[in-house]
Amino acid sequence: MTTPLTTTTGSSLGFELEAVLFDMDGTLVDTERNWFATETAVMADLGFTLTARHAEYLLGSPMERAVAYLLSVSGLDVPPAELEHRINAGMVAQLRDGVELRPGAKRLLAEVDDAGVPCALVTASQRVIVDAVLPSIGAHHFRFTVAGDELARTKPHPDPYLTAARRLDAQPWACVVVEDSPTGIASGEAAGCAVLAVPSMTPIPPAPTRTVVQSLESVDLEFLRDLTRARVAR
């Protein structure tokens, strides 16, 4: 684990956490396995077998990128829009009965909420998936949500997190991005935010630009505040 630089308790050296920007799949809800299971089932119906070696690339990928990859590795002659529709339909069917939150997510969301720190949900998933998952997470935790099909460029580009920070009237360096995938982490780092990585299906190596924990159970509001202090101090 990479430990954030801390200051004396209660001292923020004039810098304060302005917003928390949460990824969705694999970070707050345990849906990454649903995604890969759905993609595997859809591709099997089309005559191609996905294996574990494909999972790392697909993890956290926006739909357009995932579909392009699936068609490239399979060589299937299927319209991208059709493959996208099949995957989304399969996911919505799986999510209809609710989805399990990852350990510590419910408590952390409530703690950030109670402190009045603004939050946004920033995901590469399309709006249809966001709307299916939000009831399980609790839409009231977020000022707004940003879906992958609502921007010209989504993750790993910095645009989603820069857009969220701007809408919250927050400086990127005073925001903490909470992510689980290499794609999302790259987006948060490119935006200049403090990044907290909570790996789900793929290991995330420590780096100077991120802090890695194994579970949100070890994270509280003061931990998030320390991340922005450390980001400014570097």
C-alpha positions in Angstrom: 0.0 0.0 0.0 1.2 3.5 -0.8 0.6 5.7 2.3 -0.4 9.3 1.8 1.7 12.0 3.3 -0.1 13.2 6.4 0.0 16.4 8.4 -0.8 17.1 12.0 -4.4 16.0 12.7 -6.8 18.8 11.9 -4.3 20.8 10.0 -4.8 21.1 6.2 -2.1 23.7 5.6 -4.8 25.8 4.0 -5.8 23.1 1.5 -9.1 21.2 1.9 -10.9 18.4 0.2 -13.4 20.0 -2.1 -15.0 16.9 -3.7 -15.0 13.2 -4.0 -15.4 11.7 -7.4 -16.5 8.0 -7.3 -16.2 5.5 -10.1 -19.1 3.0 -10.1 -18.4 -0.5 -11.5 -15.9 -2.4 -9.3 -15.4 0.5 -7.0 -18.8 1.1 -5.3 -20.6 -2.0 -6.6 -19.4 -5.5 -7.3 -20.3 -5.5 -11.0 -17.0 -6.1 -12.8 -17.6 -9.8 -12.7 -21.1 -9.2 -14.1 -19.6 -7.3 -17.0 -17.2 -10.0 -17.9 -19.8 -12.8 -17.4 -22.2 -10.9 -19.7 -19.5 -10.3 -22.3 -18.4 -13.9 -22.1 -22.0 -15.1 -22.6 -22.7 -12.8 -25.5 -19.5 -13.7 -27.3 -20.2 -17.4 -26.7 -23.6 -17.0 -28.4 -21.8 -15.5 -31.3 -19.3 -18.4 -31.5 -16.2 -16.9 -29.7 -14.7 -17.9 -26.4 -13.4 -15.2 -24.1 -10.7 -16.2 -21.6 -9.2 -14.7 -18.4 -6.5 -13.0 -20.5 -9.1 -10.8 -22.1 -10.5 -9.6 -18.7 -7.7 -7.1 -17.9 -8.2 -5.1 -21.1 -12.0 -5.1 -20.7 -12.0 -4.1 -17.0 -13.2 -0.5 -16.7 -13.3 0.0 -20.5 -16.0 2.3 -21.9 -18.5 0.4 -24.1 -17.1 1.7 -27.5 -13.6 0.6 -26.6 -14.7 -2.8 -25.2 -16.8 -3.5 -28.3 -14.0 -2.6 -30.7 -11.6 -4.9 -28.7 -14.1 -7.8 -28.7 -14.6 -7.5 -32.5 -10.9 -7.2 -33.1 -9.9 -10.3 -31.1 -12.8 -12.4 -32.3 -12.8 -11.4 -36.0 -16.6 -11.6 -35.9 -18.6 -9.7 -38.6 -21.1 -8.2 -36.2 -22.2 -4.5 -36.3 -20.8 -2.7 -33.3 -24.2 -1.3 -32.4 -25.7 -4.8 -32.3 -22.9 -6.1 -30.0 -23.3 -3.1 -27.7 -27.0 -3.6 -27.5 -26.6 -7.3 -26.6 -24.1 -6.5 -23.8 -26.2 -3.7 -22.3 -29.3 -5.8 -22.4 -27.6 -8.7 -20.7 -26.3 -6.3 -18.0 -29.6 -4.6 -17.3 -31.2 -8.1 -16.9 -28.5 -9.0 -14.3 -28.9 -5.7 -12.5 -32.7 -5.7 -12.3 -32.7 -7.4 -8.9 -30.1 -5.1 -7.4 -26.4 -5.3 -6.9 -24.1 -5.7 -3.9 -22.0 -2.8 -2.7 -18.3 -3.4 -2.2 -17.1 -3.6 1.4 -16.9 -0.2 3.1 -18.7 1.7 0.3 -22.0 2.3 2.1 -20.3 3.6 5.2 -17.9 5.8 3.4 -20.6 7.4 1.2 -22.7 8.1 4.4 -19.7 9.6 6.1 -18.8 11.9 3.2 -22.5 12.8 2.9 -22.8 13.7 6.6 -19.7 16.0 6.3 -21.3 17.9 3.4 -18.5 17.1 1.0 -19.8 17.2 -2.6 -19.8 13.9 -4.5 -20.3 12.9 -8.1 -20.5 9.5 -9.7 -18.2 9.3 -12.7 -18.4 6.1 -14.8 -17.5 4.8 -18.2 -20.7 2.8 -18.2 -23.6 4.1 -20.3 -26.6 5.9 -18.9 -28.8 2.8 -19.2 -26.5 1.0 -16.9 -26.1 3.9 -14.5 -29.8 4.2 -14.1 -30.1 0.4 -13.4 -27.4 0.5 -10.7 -28.2 3.8 -8.9 -31.1 2.5 -6.8 -28.7 0.0 -5.2 -26.1 2.7 -4.4 -28.4 5.6 -3.5 -28.7 8.4 -5.9 -29.0 10.9 -3.0 -25.3 10.6 -2.3 -24.4 12.4 -5.6 -24.9 15.9 -6.8 -25.0 14.4 -10.3 -23.7 11.4 -12.3 -21.6 11.4 -15.4 -22.1 8.4 -17.8 -19.6 7.2 -20.4 -21.9 8.0 -23.4 -22.5 11.6 -22.3 -19.1 13.0 -23.2 -17.2 13.0 -26.5 -14.2 11.4 -24.7 -14.5 9.1 -21.7 -12.0 7.3 -19.6 -8.9 6.9 -19.9 -9.1 10.6 -21.1 -9.2 13.1 -18.2 -12.4 14.7 -19.5 -14.9 12.9 -17.2 -13.1 13.9 -14.0 -12.4 17.4 -15.3 -16.0 17.8 -16.2 -17.2 16.6 -12.7 -14.7 18.9 -10.9 -15.8 21.9 -13.0 -19.5 21.2 -12.3 -18.8 21.0 -8.6 -16.8 24.3 -8.8 -13.8 22.4 -7.4 -10.1 22.4 -8.3 -9.0 19.0 -9.7 -6.1 18.9 -7.2 -8.5 19.3 -4.4 -10.6 16.3 -5.5 -10.1 12.7 -4.7 -10.9 10.2 -7.4 -11.8 6.7 -6.1 -11.2 4.0 -8.8 -10.6 0.3 -9.2 -9.3 -0.1 -12.8 -6.2 0.9 -14.7 -8.4 2.8 -17.2 -10.2 4.8 -14.6 -7.0 5.5 -12.6 -5.3 6.8 -15.8 -8.3 9.2 -16.2 -8.1 10.5 -12.7 -4.3 10.9 -12.8 -4.5 12.7 -16.2 -7.1 15.1 -14.7 -4.6 16.0 -11.9 -6.7 14.7 -9.1 -5.6 12.7 -6.0 -6.3 9.1 -6.9 -7.3 6.4 -4.5 -7.1 2.9 -6.1 -9.2 0.0 -4.7 -8.4 -2.9 -7.0 -11.2 -5.3 -7.9 -10.3 -7.9 -10.5 -6.9 -6.6 -11.6 -4.0 -5.8 -9.3 -3.0 -2.1 -9.2 0.7 -1.3 -8.5 1.6 1.5 -6.2 2.9 4.7 -7.9 3.7 8.3 -6.8 0.5 9.5 -8.4 -1.9 7.2 -6.5 -2.6 5.6 -3.2 -3.6 1.9 -3.2 -5.7 0.2 -0.6 -7.3 -3.2 -0.6 -10.7 -2.2 0.6 -12.8 0.9 1.3 -13.2 -0.5 4.8 -9.8 1.0 5.6 -10.8 4.4 4.3 -12.6 7.3 6.1 -13.1 11.0 5.5 -9.8 12.0 7.2 -7.9 9.6 5.0 -9.4 11.3 1.9 -8.5 14.7 3.3 -4.9 13.5 3.7 -4.8 12.5 0.1 -5.5 16.0 -1.1 -3.0 17.5 1.4 -0.4 15.0 0.0 -1.3 15.9 -3.6 -0.6 19.6 -3.0 2.6 18.9 -1.0 4.2 17.0 -3.8 
